[in-house]
Amino acid sequence: MKHSTRRGLSSSLLAVALLGGAAFAGPAMAKDKITVCAIDDLSGDFSIMSTPKTYGYKLAVKEINDAGGVEVDGAKKLIDLIQYDGQSDVKRYQELAQRCVFENEANVVMAGYTGAEREAARKEVVRNKTIYWHNNQGEGGIADRYSFFAGPTPEQQVLPAIKYMVENIGPRMTFIGADYNFCRAIGQWVRVAAGLAGGKIEMDEYFPFGVSQWQATIDKIKGIKPDFQVHCLVGADQVQFYPQAQAAGLKTPVWSNVTISDGYEHKRFAPPSLANIFVPPGYIEDVPGEASKAFSAKIRAMFPNVAYVNEHAAFGYVAVKAMAEAWKKAGTTDTEKTIAALESDISIPDAPGGPWTLRGLQHHAAMPTYLFKVNDDHTLKLVSELGVNEPTFLTEIGVDMRKKAPNRQFLPPDNPAWKKFFAPTSN
């Protein structure tokens, strides 16, 4: 059952969407199927990170359909996965999101790698009262009735892992990141994490996506001599920092929640350029456990050329599985009834990274966090299991999505208990 309140799509935008998505679109939906529409960067600057997410979608859909589909409205229905290439272009996300809603009449839209891509797609989807999922790590804090998030948030990665770094390596750190909403927010979370753990940020700087020459920044970090570095470097250009740092003799430990977890740079760059980097994924193929091994094996069986099964592959897979559970629980694909099912806490006990539960009061999920260190030969060593971390940020500032959706994003300065970390004298 679909909503009837969607706004019309302009003829010009529809024409662009039809042309732009043709190479990746499936056939128009039949009424006896459920439509999942996905938009990801299959080409362009972010394709390395995003493409494995589409593998997760395809595996989940195959498993569900091979088992007979999802029983809704008194009948078993198969899932039809329609995929588009966002081409690492924010404008295309807006156009293709409209196509998913109006042309494909999607039951759910899953879209975006960067925060800018996410927001371009999400705003189009949710204002037309369609369920939206973002399925890689994000900056957290989005409290919207139609928006759901499969991947880890900074409170699950930044807070416990920075605490580990301060306690085990030292309190002084530098921060560099991409100049966009996600890394700006990560910078805020690092400030909170440092404050809570007794650390000190000696430098924080942000750089445009196209920056690929890092000598001046490397020299500055060498002059500061921090105990460790914190990175939020995104895209093929920015990660050139690592071989350049190696060549310049910068060997200070690094912590990053995007390097390795997203772009599996340890497989793409020659050792030891990524050595001594600490990463806190909710999943990568090196995560221990039978569920992890089984998932990576199934991905490789379907896609033999995959370089590495990254975090996004797992959370794309989990999001589709969670939607199937919600449709089954609701007994229908009606949007509002499906949201009610999602808000009842949907669990995927055999998720690749370990037990995963969508918390309905937050629309974010509880999940395990792991901390790995990259060895000199680019193998990964598990240094700590940081436990199952709940998404508590929205609850702590008084948000319960089951009662009222504020339909906005909250960031660390919105927590009154953390305002002290953003005073001018706190750094």
Secondary structure, 3 states (H helix, E strand, C coil): CCCCCCCCCCHHHHHHHHHHHCCCCCCCCCCCEEEEEEEECCCCCCHHHHHHHHHHHHHHHHHHHHCCCEEECCEEEEEEEEEEECCCCHHHHHHHHHHHHHHCCCCEEEECCCHHHHHHHHHHHHCCCCEEEECCCCCCCEECCCEEECCCCHHHHHHHHHHHHHHHCCCEEEEEEECCHHHHHHHHHHHHHHHHHCCEEEEEEEECCCCCCCHHHHHHHHHHCCCEEEEECCHHHHCCHHHHHHHCCCCCCEEECCCCCCCCHHHHCCCCCCCCEEECCCCCCCCCCHHHHHHHHHHHHHCCCCCCCCHHHHHHHHHHHHHHHHHHHHCCCCHHHHHHHHCCCEEECCCCCCCEEEECCCCEEEEEEEEEEECCCCCEEEEEEEEEECCCHHHHCCCCCCCCCCCEECCHHHCHHHHHHHCHHHC
